[in-house]
Amino acid sequence: MNFLELEPTKLKHLKVVATKEQVSSDLGEDAVILNLKTGIYHGLDAVGARIWNLVQEPKTVSDILNTLLQEYDVEPERCEREVGVLLQKLADAGLIEVSNETPA
């Protein structure tokens, strides 16, 4: 799935959750994640770590965006674009599972 090619409406309805095949640790405001299948470490800055904490339980992209827009001074379009980029990287690395929660 390519997060960056989805229409904003479809993107917001996707549900994401961290996979069970990883372990992570907070490093101050940052985080590091180890993919247990590949043995590759991934680092996240403070905002990425906040998103990572949010996806420890299943969340829609809309829920993530709403939380970030309340907590950070960022324009909605930029937030949506950057969250899409990070979620794509996490999905490509096998660190999150994605399901479609689009209403019928």
Secondary structure, DSSP 8 states (H G I E B T S, - for coil): --GGGS-HHHHHHEEEEE-SSEEEEEETTEEEEEETTT--EEEE-HHHHHHHHHTTS-EEHHHHHHHHHHHS---HHHHHHHHHHHHHHHHHTT-EEEEE----
